[in-house]
Amino acid sequence: MLSKLWHCLRAVTKFRGYKPQPITARSFFRWISQFQSGEDRDLAFSLLNSVIYLNENTVREALVKLNNQLLRQLADEGVSPDKIIYVQMDDAGSSSPVVLNLLRNMGHLEKRGCKLVDSNHVLKLSQLTSEIGEGAIIYVDDFVGTGDQFVKTREFIGSHILGTFSEFLLVPAICEEGVQQVGKTGVEAVVRFIHSKAERPLHPYSNLLNETERAQLTRLAKDFGPECYYDGLGYKRCATMYVLYSNAPDTLPRLLRGSPDQRPKVGIFPRYDDLPTEALGHSIDTTHIP
Protein backbone atom coordinates (compact mmCIF):
# COMPACT_ATOMS: atom_id res chain seq x y z
CA MET A 1 0.00 0.00 0.00
CA LEU A 2 2.84 2.40 0.80
CA SER A 3 4.30 1.73 -2.63
CA LYS A 4 0.99 2.64 -4.28
CA LEU A 5 0.73 5.85 -2.28
CA TRP A 6 4.29 6.83 -3.17
CA HIS A 7 3.69 6.23 -6.89
CA CYS A 8 0.40 8.10 -6.68
CA LEU A 9 2.01 11.15 -5.09
CA ARG A 10 4.79 11.05 -7.65
CA ALA A 11 2.33 10.87 -10.55
CA VAL A 12 0.09 13.66 -9.26
CA THR A 13 3.13 15.89 -8.80
CA LYS A 14 5.07 15.01 -11.95
CA PHE A 15 2.14 15.12 -14.37
CA ARG A 16 0.43 18.22 -13.01
CA GLY A 17 -1.40 20.22 -15.66
CA TYR A 18 -2.42 17.42 -18.02
CA LYS A 19 -5.43 19.03 -19.69
CA PRO A 20 -7.62 16.25 -21.14
CA GLN A 21 -8.03 14.67 -17.71
CA PRO A 22 -6.19 15.90 -14.59
CA ILE A 23 -4.04 13.30 -12.83
CA THR A 24 -5.58 12.90 -9.39
CA ALA A 25 -5.41 10.26 -6.68
CA ARG A 26 -8.79 8.99 -7.88
CA SER A 27 -7.78 8.68 -11.54
CA PHE A 28 -4.46 7.10 -10.54
CA PHE A 29 -6.05 4.39 -8.40
CA ARG A 30 -8.75 3.70 -11.01
CA TRP A 31 -5.96 3.05 -13.50
CA ILE A 32 -3.61 0.99 -11.35
CA SER A 33 -6.42 -1.15 -9.86
CA GLN A 34 -6.90 -2.74 -13.30
CA PHE A 35 -3.60 -4.62 -12.91
CA GLN A 36 -4.54 -7.61 -10.80
CA SER A 37 -1.24 -9.12 -9.72
CA GLY A 38 1.55 -7.43 -7.82
CA GLU A 39 3.93 -8.25 -10.67
CA ASP A 40 1.69 -6.58 -13.23
CA ARG A 41 1.33 -3.51 -11.03
CA ASP A 42 5.10 -3.25 -10.65
CA LEU A 43 5.48 -3.43 -14.43
CA ALA A 44 2.80 -0.75 -14.84
CA PHE A 45 4.66 1.48 -12.36
CA SER A 46 7.87 0.92 -14.31
CA LEU A 47 6.13 1.94 -17.53
CA LEU A 48 4.63 5.03 -15.91
CA ASN A 49 8.04 6.05 -14.55
CA SER A 50 9.39 6.00 -18.11
CA VAL A 51 6.90 8.63 -19.31
CA ILE A 52 8.63 11.81 -20.46
CA TYR A 53 6.23 14.62 -19.60
CA LEU A 54 6.45 18.06 -21.18
CA ASN A 55 4.50 20.54 -19.10
CA GLU A 56 3.17 23.83 -20.43
CA ASN A 57 6.18 25.89 -19.37
CA THR A 58 8.61 23.46 -20.99
CA VAL A 59 6.69 23.49 -24.27
CA ARG A 60 6.38 27.27 -24.30
CA GLU A 61 10.04 27.83 -23.51
CA ALA A 62 11.15 25.33 -26.14
CA LEU A 63 8.95 26.88 -28.82
CA VAL A 64 10.00 30.46 -28.13
CA LYS A 65 13.70 29.59 -27.92
CA LEU A 66 13.64 27.51 -31.10
CA ASN A 67 11.71 30.21 -32.94
CA ASN A 68 14.10 32.97 -31.88
CA GLN A 69 17.10 30.89 -32.91
CA LEU A 70 15.57 30.15 -36.30
CA LEU A 71 14.66 33.79 -36.92
CA ARG A 72 18.23 34.85 -36.09
CA GLN A 73 19.56 32.19 -38.45
CA LEU A 74 17.29 33.39 -41.24
CA ALA A 75 18.22 37.02 -40.60
CA ASP A 76 21.91 36.10 -40.92
CA GLU A 77 21.05 34.53 -44.27
CA GLY A 78 19.33 37.69 -45.43
CA VAL A 79 15.74 36.53 -44.97
CA SER A 80 13.70 39.35 -43.41
CA PRO A 81 10.53 38.68 -41.36
CA ASP A 82 8.25 39.92 -44.15
CA LYS A 83 9.51 37.02 -46.28
CA ILE A 84 8.66 34.38 -43.67
CA ILE A 85 5.42 32.41 -43.77
CA TYR A 86 4.25 30.36 -40.76
CA VAL A 87 1.95 27.45 -41.59
CA GLN A 88 -0.26 25.66 -39.06
CA MET A 89 -1.04 22.00 -39.73
CA ASP A 90 -4.82 21.88 -39.52
CA ASP A 91 -5.14 18.13 -38.93
CA ALA A 92 -7.58 16.37 -36.63
CA GLY A 93 -6.21 16.26 -33.10
CA SER A 94 -3.28 18.52 -33.93
CA SER A 95 -2.19 21.25 -31.52
CA SER A 96 -0.62 23.19 -34.38
CA PRO A 97 -3.22 26.03 -34.24
CA VAL A 98 -2.50 26.48 -30.52
CA VAL A 99 1.25 26.49 -31.19
CA LEU A 100 0.98 29.13 -33.89
CA ASN A 101 -1.27 31.27 -31.71
CA LEU A 102 1.31 31.06 -28.92
CA LEU A 103 4.17 32.03 -31.23
CA ARG A 104 2.14 34.83 -32.77
CA ASN A 105 1.52 36.38 -29.36
CA MET A 106 4.86 35.72 -27.66
CA GLY A 107 7.00 36.26 -30.75
CA HIS A 108 5.03 39.26 -32.06
CA LEU A 109 5.05 37.61 -35.48
CA GLU A 110 2.50 39.82 -37.19
CA LYS A 111 4.14 43.00 -35.84
CA ARG A 112 7.41 41.80 -37.33
CA GLY A 113 5.73 41.38 -40.69
CA CYS A 114 5.57 37.57 -40.77
CA LYS A 115 2.67 35.94 -42.58
CA LEU A 116 0.42 33.28 -40.97
CA VAL A 117 -1.44 30.67 -43.03
CA ASP A 118 -3.57 27.59 -42.43
CA SER A 119 -2.38 24.54 -44.43
CA ASN A 120 -5.93 24.14 -45.80
CA HIS A 121 -5.87 27.62 -47.32
CA VAL A 122 -3.78 26.68 -50.34
CA LEU A 123 -5.02 29.59 -52.46
CA LYS A 124 -3.76 32.08 -49.87
CA LEU A 125 -0.46 30.21 -49.68
CA SER A 126 -0.12 30.35 -53.46
CA GLN A 127 -0.83 34.08 -53.48
CA LEU A 128 1.62 34.84 -50.69
CA THR A 129 4.48 32.77 -52.08
CA SER A 130 3.92 34.24 -55.54
CA GLU A 131 4.01 37.79 -54.16
CA ILE A 132 7.04 37.24 -51.91
CA GLY A 133 8.96 35.17 -54.45
CA GLU A 134 11.58 33.83 -52.06
CA GLY A 135 12.03 33.39 -48.33
CA ALA A 136 11.21 30.78 -45.72
CA ILE A 137 8.21 28.66 -44.75
CA ILE A 138 7.96 27.48 -41.14
CA TYR A 139 5.52 24.69 -40.27
CA VAL A 140 4.66 24.47 -36.56
CA ASP A 141 3.39 21.77 -34.21
CA ASP A 142 4.10 20.52 -30.68
CA PHE A 143 4.88 16.84 -31.37
CA VAL A 144 5.66 14.69 -34.41
CA GLY A 145 5.56 10.90 -34.18
CA THR A 146 6.06 8.91 -37.37
CA GLY A 147 5.91 12.03 -39.54
CA ASP A 148 3.24 10.39 -41.74
CA GLN A 149 0.66 13.13 -41.25
CA PHE A 150 3.17 15.91 -41.85
CA VAL A 151 4.36 14.29 -45.07
CA LYS A 152 0.77 13.99 -46.32
CA THR A 153 0.07 17.63 -45.54
CA ARG A 154 3.34 18.74 -47.14
CA GLU A 155 2.55 16.76 -50.29
CA PHE A 156 -0.90 18.37 -50.42
CA ILE A 157 0.36 21.95 -50.26
CA GLY A 158 3.71 21.48 -52.01
CA SER A 159 2.47 22.29 -55.51
CA HIS A 160 0.96 25.53 -54.21
CA ILE A 161 4.30 26.93 -53.07
CA LEU A 162 5.39 29.26 -55.85
CA GLY A 163 8.92 30.61 -55.75
CA THR A 164 12.08 29.67 -53.88
CA PHE A 165 11.60 28.95 -50.20
CA SER A 166 13.62 27.13 -47.58
CA GLU A 167 11.27 25.05 -45.40
CA PHE A 168 11.43 24.23 -41.70
CA LEU A 169 9.36 22.24 -39.21
CA LEU A 170 9.43 23.92 -35.80
CA VAL A 171 8.45 21.41 -33.10
CA PRO A 172 9.55 20.88 -29.47
CA ALA A 173 9.61 17.06 -29.68
CA ILE A 174 9.86 14.54 -32.50
CA CYS A 175 10.45 10.79 -32.77
CA GLU A 176 13.51 9.49 -34.59
CA GLU A 177 11.15 7.96 -37.17
CA GLY A 178 9.71 11.43 -37.73
CA VAL A 179 13.12 12.98 -38.30
CA GLN A 180 13.74 10.51 -41.13
CA GLN A 181 10.32 11.02 -42.69
CA VAL A 182 10.46 14.81 -42.54
CA GLY A 183 13.98 14.79 -43.95
CA LYS A 184 12.78 12.97 -47.07
CA THR A 185 10.60 15.96 -47.96
CA GLY A 186 13.53 18.38 -47.91
CA VAL A 187 12.12 20.13 -44.85
CA GLU A 188 14.58 20.79 -42.00
CA ALA A 189 13.32 19.79 -38.54
CA VAL A 190 14.09 22.38 -35.85
CA VAL A 191 13.58 20.54 -32.56
CA ARG A 192 14.43 20.50 -28.85
CA PHE A 193 13.88 16.81 -28.04
CA ILE A 194 14.34 13.75 -30.26
CA HIS A 195 12.56 10.67 -28.89
CA SER A 196 14.71 7.61 -29.54
CA LYS A 197 13.41 4.05 -29.74
CA ALA A 198 15.75 3.14 -26.89
CA GLU A 199 13.72 5.38 -24.54
CA ARG A 200 10.54 3.34 -25.08
CA PRO A 201 10.21 0.31 -22.78
CA LEU A 202 7.72 -1.49 -25.06
CA HIS A 203 9.73 -0.99 -28.24
CA PRO A 204 11.82 -4.00 -29.36
CA TYR A 205 14.89 -1.74 -29.78
CA SER A 206 14.79 -0.76 -26.11
CA ASN A 207 16.66 -2.48 -23.27
CA LEU A 208 14.73 -0.81 -20.47
CA LEU A 209 12.79 -4.06 -19.91
CA ASN A 210 13.80 -7.65 -20.46
CA GLU A 211 11.97 -9.76 -23.05
CA THR A 212 9.70 -11.40 -20.47
CA GLU A 213 8.61 -8.09 -18.96
CA ARG A 214 8.02 -6.52 -22.36
CA ALA A 215 5.98 -9.54 -23.50
CA GLN A 216 3.82 -9.38 -20.38
CA LEU A 217 3.07 -5.66 -20.77
CA THR A 218 2.36 -6.17 -24.47
CA ARG A 219 -0.17 -8.89 -23.59
CA LEU A 220 -1.82 -6.51 -21.13
CA ALA A 221 -1.83 -3.74 -23.74
CA LYS A 222 -3.95 -5.87 -26.07
CA ASP A 223 -6.69 -5.93 -23.41
CA PHE A 224 -6.85 -2.14 -23.61
CA GLY A 225 -7.44 -2.37 -27.45
CA PRO A 226 -9.23 -2.26 -29.78
CA GLU A 227 -6.13 -1.56 -31.85
CA CYS A 228 -5.52 -5.24 -32.60
CA TYR A 229 -3.41 -4.36 -35.62
CA TYR A 230 -1.05 -2.33 -33.48
CA ASP A 231 -1.24 -4.60 -30.42
CA GLY A 232 -2.28 -1.68 -28.22
CA LEU A 233 1.18 -0.12 -28.66
CA GLY A 234 -0.01 3.03 -30.39
CA TYR A 235 0.04 4.04 -34.03
CA LYS A 236 2.36 1.75 -36.02
CA ARG A 237 3.50 0.14 -32.74
CA CYS A 238 5.71 3.14 -32.00
CA ALA A 239 5.12 2.74 -28.24
CA THR A 240 6.27 6.30 -27.58
CA MET A 241 6.59 7.63 -24.05
CA TYR A 242 6.28 11.40 -24.56
CA VAL A 243 3.16 13.00 -23.10
CA LEU A 244 2.48 16.71 -23.55
CA TYR A 245 0.35 18.74 -21.19
CA SER A 246 -2.05 19.53 -24.05
CA ASN A 247 -2.71 15.93 -25.13
CA ALA A 248 -1.14 12.49 -25.50
CA PRO A 249 0.12 11.42 -28.94
CA ASP A 250 -1.72 8.59 -30.69
CA THR A 251 1.59 6.71 -30.63
CA LEU A 252 1.33 6.30 -26.83
CA PRO A 253 0.52 2.72 -25.72
CA ARG A 254 -3.09 2.02 -24.79
CA LEU A 255 -1.92 0.84 -21.36
CA LEU A 256 -1.49 4.52 -20.57
CA ARG A 257 -4.28 5.97 -22.75
CA GLY A 258 -7.03 3.51 -21.91
CA SER A 259 -9.72 2.16 -24.23
CA PRO A 260 -11.83 4.39 -26.52
CA ASP A 261 -14.49 6.07 -24.37
CA GLN A 262 -12.51 4.61 -21.44
CA ARG A 263 -14.43 1.33 -21.74
CA PRO A 264 -13.65 -1.35 -20.70
CA LYS A 265 -10.26 -0.03 -19.56
CA VAL A 266 -9.44 3.44 -18.25
CA GLY A 267 -6.16 5.20 -18.88
CA ILE A 268 -4.12 7.63 -16.85
CA PHE A 269 -3.37 9.75 -19.97
CA PRO A 270 -6.47 9.57 -22.16
CA ARG A 271 -6.45 11.74 -25.25
CA TYR A 272 -9.38 14.09 -25.78
CA ASP A 273 -10.78 11.68 -28.36
CA ASP A 274 -10.47 8.76 -25.89
CA LEU A 275 -12.83 10.36 -23.39
CA PRO A 276 -16.54 9.55 -23.28
CA THR A 277 -18.80 12.28 -24.65
CA GLU A 278 -20.28 13.09 -21.25
CA ALA A 279 -16.80 13.87 -19.89
CA LEU A 280 -15.75 16.28 -22.62
CA GLY A 281 -17.69 19.23 -21.26
CA HIS A 282 -15.69 19.02 -18.04
CA SER A 283 -12.25 18.42 -19.52
CA ILE A 284 -11.99 20.05 -22.91
CA ASP A 285 -9.64 22.99 -23.21
CA THR A 286 -11.33 25.62 -25.34
CA THR A 287 -7.99 27.14 -26.37
CA HIS A 288 -7.67 24.15 -28.69
CA ILE A 289 -10.65 25.33 -30.74
CA PRO A 290 -9.52 27.73 -33.49
matplotlib code that plots the C-alpha trace (Angstrom):
import matplotlib.pyplot as plt

x = [0.0, 2.8, 4.3, 1.0, 0.7, 4.3, 3.7, 0.4, 2.0, 4.8, 2.3, 0.1, 3.1, 5.1, 2.1, 0.4, -1.4, -2.4, -5.4, -7.6, -8.0, -6.2, -4.0, -5.6, -5.4, -8.8, -7.8, -4.5, -6.1, -8.8, -6.0, -3.6, -6.4, -6.9, -3.6, -4.5, -1.2, 1.6, 3.9, 1.7, 1.3, 5.1, 5.5, 2.8, 4.7, 7.9, 6.1, 4.6, 8.0, 9.4, 6.9, 8.6, 6.2, 6.4, 4.5, 3.2, 6.2, 8.6, 6.7, 6.4, 10.0, 11.2, 8.9, 10.0, 13.7, 13.6, 11.7, 14.1, 17.1, 15.6, 14.7, 18.2, 19.6, 17.3, 18.2, 21.9, 21.1, 19.3, 15.7, 13.7, 10.5, 8.2, 9.5, 8.7, 5.4, 4.2, 2.0, -0.3, -1.0, -4.8, -5.1, -7.6, -6.2, -3.3, -2.2, -0.6, -3.2, -2.5, 1.3, 1.0, -1.3, 1.3, 4.2, 2.1, 1.5, 4.9, 7.0, 5.0, 5.1, 2.5, 4.1, 7.4, 5.7, 5.6, 2.7, 0.4, -1.4, -3.6, -2.4, -5.9, -5.9, -3.8, -5.0, -3.8, -0.5, -0.1, -0.8, 1.6, 4.5, 3.9, 4.0, 7.0, 9.0, 11.6, 12.0, 11.2, 8.2, 8.0, 5.5, 4.7, 3.4, 4.1, 4.9, 5.7, 5.6, 6.1, 5.9, 3.2, 0.7, 3.2, 4.4, 0.8, 0.1, 3.3, 2.5, -0.9, 0.4, 3.7, 2.5, 1.0, 4.3, 5.4, 8.9, 12.1, 11.6, 13.6, 11.3, 11.4, 9.4, 9.4, 8.5, 9.6, 9.6, 9.9, 10.5, 13.5, 11.2, 9.7, 13.1, 13.7, 10.3, 10.5, 14.0, 12.8, 10.6, 13.5, 12.1, 14.6, 13.3, 14.1, 13.6, 14.4, 13.9, 14.3, 12.6, 14.7, 13.4, 15.8, 13.7, 10.5, 10.2, 7.7, 9.7, 11.8, 14.9, 14.8, 16.7, 14.7, 12.8, 13.8, 12.0, 9.7, 8.6, 8.0, 6.0, 3.8, 3.1, 2.4, -0.2, -1.8, -1.8, -4.0, -6.7, -6.8, -7.4, -9.2, -6.1, -5.5, -3.4, -1.0, -1.2, -2.3, 1.2, 0.0, 0.0, 2.4, 3.5, 5.7, 5.1, 6.3, 6.6, 6.3, 3.2, 2.5, 0.3, -2.1, -2.7, -1.1, 0.1, -1.7, 1.6, 1.3, 0.5, -3.1, -1.9, -1.5, -4.3, -7.0, -9.7, -11.8, -14.5, -12.5, -14.4, -13.7, -10.3, -9.4, -6.2, -4.1, -3.4, -6.5, -6.5, -9.4, -10.8, -10.5, -12.8, -16.5, -18.8, -20.3, -16.8, -15.8, -17.7, -15.7, -12.2, -12.0, -9.6, -11.3, -8.0, -7.7, -10.7, -9.5]
y = [0.0, 2.4, 1.7, 2.6, 5.8, 6.8, 6.2, 8.1, 11.2, 11.0, 10.9, 13.7, 15.9, 15.0, 15.1, 18.2, 20.2, 17.4, 19.0, 16.2, 14.7, 15.9, 13.3, 12.9, 10.3, 9.0, 8.7, 7.1, 4.4, 3.7, 3.1, 1.0, -1.1, -2.7, -4.6, -7.6, -9.1, -7.4, -8.3, -6.6, -3.5, -3.3, -3.4, -0.7, 1.5, 0.9, 1.9, 5.0, 6.1, 6.0, 8.6, 11.8, 14.6, 18.1, 20.5, 23.8, 25.9, 23.5, 23.5, 27.3, 27.8, 25.3, 26.9, 30.5, 29.6, 27.5, 30.2, 33.0, 30.9, 30.2, 33.8, 34.8, 32.2, 33.4, 37.0, 36.1, 34.5, 37.7, 36.5, 39.4, 38.7, 39.9, 37.0, 34.4, 32.4, 30.4, 27.4, 25.7, 22.0, 21.9, 18.1, 16.4, 16.3, 18.5, 21.2, 23.2, 26.0, 26.5, 26.5, 29.1, 31.3, 31.1, 32.0, 34.8, 36.4, 35.7, 36.3, 39.3, 37.6, 39.8, 43.0, 41.8, 41.4, 37.6, 35.9, 33.3, 30.7, 27.6, 24.5, 24.1, 27.6, 26.7, 29.6, 32.1, 30.2, 30.4, 34.1, 34.8, 32.8, 34.2, 37.8, 37.2, 35.2, 33.8, 33.4, 30.8, 28.7, 27.5, 24.7, 24.5, 21.8, 20.5, 16.8, 14.7, 10.9, 8.9, 12.0, 10.4, 13.1, 15.9, 14.3, 14.0, 17.6, 18.7, 16.8, 18.4, 22.0, 21.5, 22.3, 25.5, 26.9, 29.3, 30.6, 29.7, 28.9, 27.1, 25.0, 24.2, 22.2, 23.9, 21.4, 20.9, 17.1, 14.5, 10.8, 9.5, 8.0, 11.4, 13.0, 10.5, 11.0, 14.8, 14.8, 13.0, 16.0, 18.4, 20.1, 20.8, 19.8, 22.4, 20.5, 20.5, 16.8, 13.8, 10.7, 7.6, 4.1, 3.1, 5.4, 3.3, 0.3, -1.5, -1.0, -4.0, -1.7, -0.8, -2.5, -0.8, -4.1, -7.6, -9.8, -11.4, -8.1, -6.5, -9.5, -9.4, -5.7, -6.2, -8.9, -6.5, -3.7, -5.9, -5.9, -2.1, -2.4, -2.3, -1.6, -5.2, -4.4, -2.3, -4.6, -1.7, -0.1, 3.0, 4.0, 1.7, 0.1, 3.1, 2.7, 6.3, 7.6, 11.4, 13.0, 16.7, 18.7, 19.5, 15.9, 12.5, 11.4, 8.6, 6.7, 6.3, 2.7, 2.0, 0.8, 4.5, 6.0, 3.5, 2.2, 4.4, 6.1, 4.6, 1.3, -1.3, 0.0, 3.4, 5.2, 7.6, 9.8, 9.6, 11.7, 14.1, 11.7, 8.8, 10.4, 9.6, 12.3, 13.1, 13.9, 16.3, 19.2, 19.0, 18.4, 20.0, 23.0, 25.6, 27.1, 24.2, 25.3, 27.7]
z = [0.0, 0.8, -2.6, -4.3, -2.3, -3.2, -6.9, -6.7, -5.1, -7.6, -10.6, -9.3, -8.8, -12.0, -14.4, -13.0, -15.7, -18.0, -19.7, -21.1, -17.7, -14.6, -12.8, -9.4, -6.7, -7.9, -11.5, -10.5, -8.4, -11.0, -13.5, -11.3, -9.9, -13.3, -12.9, -10.8, -9.7, -7.8, -10.7, -13.2, -11.0, -10.6, -14.4, -14.8, -12.4, -14.3, -17.5, -15.9, -14.5, -18.1, -19.3, -20.5, -19.6, -21.2, -19.1, -20.4, -19.4, -21.0, -24.3, -24.3, -23.5, -26.1, -28.8, -28.1, -27.9, -31.1, -32.9, -31.9, -32.9, -36.3, -36.9, -36.1, -38.5, -41.2, -40.6, -40.9, -44.3, -45.4, -45.0, -43.4, -41.4, -44.2, -46.3, -43.7, -43.8, -40.8, -41.6, -39.1, -39.7, -39.5, -38.9, -36.6, -33.1, -33.9, -31.5, -34.4, -34.2, -30.5, -31.2, -33.9, -31.7, -28.9, -31.2, -32.8, -29.4, -27.7, -30.7, -32.1, -35.5, -37.2, -35.8, -37.3, -40.7, -40.8, -42.6, -41.0, -43.0, -42.4, -44.4, -45.8, -47.3, -50.3, -52.5, -49.9, -49.7, -53.5, -53.5, -50.7, -52.1, -55.5, -54.2, -51.9, -54.5, -52.1, -48.3, -45.7, -44.7, -41.1, -40.3, -36.6, -34.2, -30.7, -31.4, -34.4, -34.2, -37.4, -39.5, -41.7, -41.2, -41.8, -45.1, -46.3, -45.5, -47.1, -50.3, -50.4, -50.3, -52.0, -55.5, -54.2, -53.1, -55.8, -55.7, -53.9, -50.2, -47.6, -45.4, -41.7, -39.2, -35.8, -33.1, -29.5, -29.7, -32.5, -32.8, -34.6, -37.2, -37.7, -38.3, -41.1, -42.7, -42.5, -43.9, -47.1, -48.0, -47.9, -44.8, -42.0, -38.5, -35.8, -32.6, -28.9, -28.0, -30.3, -28.9, -29.5, -29.7, -26.9, -24.5, -25.1, -22.8, -25.1, -28.2, -29.4, -29.8, -26.1, -23.3, -20.5, -19.9, -20.5, -23.0, -20.5, -19.0, -22.4, -23.5, -20.4, -20.8, -24.5, -23.6, -21.1, -23.7, -26.1, -23.4, -23.6, -27.5, -29.8, -31.9, -32.6, -35.6, -33.5, -30.4, -28.2, -28.7, -30.4, -34.0, -36.0, -32.7, -32.0, -28.2, -27.6, -24.0, -24.6, -23.1, -23.6, -21.2, -24.0, -25.1, -25.5, -28.9, -30.7, -30.6, -26.8, -25.7, -24.8, -21.4, -20.6, -22.8, -21.9, -24.2, -26.5, -24.4, -21.4, -21.7, -20.7, -19.6, -18.2, -18.9, -16.9, -20.0, -22.2, -25.3, -25.8, -28.4, -25.9, -23.4, -23.3, -24.7, -21.3, -19.9, -22.6, -21.3, -18.0, -19.5, -22.9, -23.2, -25.3, -26.4, -28.7, -30.7, -33.5]

ax = plt.figure().add_subplot(projection="3d")
ax.plot(x, y, z, "-o")
ax.set_aspect("equal")
plt.show()
